Amino acid sequence: MKQAERSRILTWVLLIFALCLLIIGSLGAANALPQITSEYYSGGIEMYDIGVELIENDVVVSSRTYSENARYVWDEEDGALLGSLLAEGEKFHLGQVYREELCVNNSGKIDEYVRVTIYRYWQDANGKKITTLSPDLIDLHLVTGGDWIKDEQASSTERTVLYHTSVVPAGKKTSLFADSLCVSGDIPYKVTQTEENGVITTTYDYEGVTFQVEITVDAVQTHSAEEAIRSAWGRKVTITNDRLSLS
Amino acid sequence: MGKEVKILCFIALALVLMVGITPALAYFTTRVSANGGYTIDLTSTTSIDEEFSDWEKRITVTNTKGEPVFVRARAYAGSAITLVYSGEGWKAGEDGWYYYDSALSEGQSTETPLCVQIQNVPEAADKASFNVAVVYESTPVQYKADGTAYADWTMTLDIGGKGE
């Protein structure tokens, strides 16, 4: 058999192999689809309606829900955190403890697992993050030890990651993961002194800077939750009797 | 390996990957975020005004600009001189300072002056050369957890910590 003829045969063999793979893959998906669909369709078509809301002091500040009412698009609402902390004309006071009750609401129609990521940091007048100022002076008091557990591996001085250990049923809220906010009263006393030509100048370290609290809420389906969380959030977890623990 | 073979191999590999990727895209997820904060203003500027007549100094302190402050004042004179203080809203501390009991917001002055009556003045003294020095200090208003304003005169500056 000539070389050219052998190559032609090999080509056709590979082409047939590729087509077989395509057909097998399609058949697999086609087989799986009715099973999954029928399983979820028994509960209604709400299988796609996953949604989550961040709630601050009983008010929704941010939400994203896949909604059939919105013709199957994401129904989104963005709001500012801490916007309702002060009354009209009131100034923020260092040292004062403000009510800052935060929780998560499952606004979708399927159960879900949720986690929150909290960032605390300082930024200058141009919105640039200042890494030399201490996030510890921004005390968002967390409520852990109950339904919420802290992911120590993923947390740092600036970032805190909390996982809700149980399933959040559709339409239900979690317990609070934070209940108050206080920015340290020691801030006016943190200064830097410079000396030039015998003149000592004292400047406030925190004058004109803005403290920021940023919160992200992630939600994921409960079906195949361990795999879904590993895939979507990159975190290995163990789920036993619907209770999530960090591996 | 011919060009035709390479193309077919590439197509076969792409098909295999497509079949594998499909389940990974099937997880339902969603995410929301929000952020907010407030700017910290610390600077304040205060000034003192002294009036002198009938061997009495009347001291008024004003917060001319910036954040609310508490103020205190006192006077120094020679040991033979007696200084007698008075003034509504001014309270004597055990350390010799007189403390104004209300915080001064921007533009506010002490409503009543701190009056310092100078007594036992030597007969030879004259107003031009006589010296009674008045000093005052201010401290930023501090807040308790419940929002009550107070002054903490014991705090010392934390210098060189670079904000830590």
Interface residues (C-beta under 8 A of the other chain):
Chain A: S7 L10 T11 L14 L15 F17 A18 L21 L22 I24 G25 G28 A29 M47 Y48 I50 G51 V52 E53 L54 E56 V61 S62 S63 R64 T65 Y66 W74 D78 G79 A80 L81 L82 G83 L85 L86 F92 H93 L94 G95 Q96 V97 G108 I110 Y119 W122 Q123 T132 L133 S134 C182 V183 G185 D186 I187 P188 Y189 K190 V191 T192 Q193 T202 Y204 D205 Y206 E207 G208 V209 T210 F211 Q212 V213 E214 I215 T216 V217 D218 A219 V220 Q221 S224 E227 A228 S231 A232
Chain B: M1 G2 E4 V5 L8 C9 I11 A12 L15 V16 M18 V19 T22 A24 Y27 F28 T29 T30 R31 V32 S33 A34 N35 G36 G37 Y38 T39 I40 D41 L42 T43 P140 Q142 Y143 K144 A145 D146 G147 M155 T156 L157 D158 I159 G160 G161 K162 G163 E164
